[in-house]
C-alpha cells in the first residue's frame, strides 16, 4: 500500500524549540531540537513521551528572524524520539513568515 501524500513539503531545519503542553505553565517547557519544518507543522526530537492528540505551545526563532514565533500545535505523529506537530490556528502573518524562511532555503517553493 502506498503511503499517503503529505500536504506540505518539509525541509530539514535544526533550531532550538521550547515546547510545553497548553495547560502547563511556561516554567515546565522542554527544550528540544527541530528536525523538519513545513508550512503546516514541525517535527522535533523529544525525549519525553508526547501523546498523540496533545495540544502544545511552541516557541522558536528561525535564522534571520528578528523575533521568535510562539505557535500552537497538536501532536500528530510519534516515532521513537521524533514527534510530528501540526500547527493549529496559524495566523496569515505567521504562515507567511514560515514560508519566507523556507523560500530562503530553496530557489522556489510552490504555494
N, C-alpha and C positions, 0 to 999 in steps of 0.2 A: 504494500500500500504506500502511496506517495505521501510525504509529509505535507501538511497544509502550507500554503504560501503565506509569507509574512506580509503584513500591511505596509510596513515601513522598512526602508533599507537601514541597516545598522552599520556603525563604524566603530572600530576599536578606539577607545578613549580611556586613558588612565588618569583619573582625578580623584582626589580625596572627597568622600561624601559623608556627611553627618546624617545618620539615619535613626529614626525613632518611631515607635507606634504612635498613632494620633492621640490616644488618650493619655500617653505618658508625658511627664514634664521634660523640658529641654535638657535637664541635667542627666537624663537617662540615655541620651543619644550614644549610639555606637559610631566609631569612625571606621569606615570601610573603604575599599578601593573599587572604582568602577572598572568594568571590562568592555562594555559596548554601550553606545548611545545612539538613539534614533529619534525621529520626530515624535514617536508615541511612547517612548519609555527608555529605561536604562537597566543594564544588568550590573550587578555588583557581586563581589566576593564577601560573604558574611559568615563568620564562624558561629554566630548564634543562629539557632533554628528560627526561621521566619515562616509561619504557617500560610498556606495558600489562602487568599482572600483577605489577609490582614491589611488594613489601611495604615499607611506610613506617611511621615513627613520627611522630606529630603532637603538638605542644604548642601550646595556645591558651587564652585566657581570654575567656569571654563576658562582656559588660557585666553588672554586678551580681553576678557570682560572686566569692566571697572567694578561692578558689583556682583555679588553672588546671587544665586537663584534659590528660592525656597518654594518647593513644589510638593503637592500631594500625589501619592501613588498607591497602588494596590499590588500586592504580591500575586503574580500570575503563574510563576513557574519556579521550581526549585530542583536543582540537580547538583547534589553534593553541596559544596560551599557556594555555588553560583546561584543567584536569585534574579529572576526577571521581574521588573517592576513596571507596571503600566501607569503613565501619568493620568491623573484624574483632575477634571475641571481646569485644564490647561488654558490660560488666557492667550489671546491672539498675540500679544506682545511677547509672552514667554515662548510660544511656539516659534515666532519669528527670530528671536534671539538664538534659540537652538539651531534653527535652520541656517542662520547666518554663520554660526560657528562650523556646522557640518560642511557648508559650502566652502569654507576656507580650507578644508581638508582635501577636497577634490575639485576638479575643474567645473563640473556641472552636477547638480542634484535635480532629478526630475521631481517636480512638485505635483 
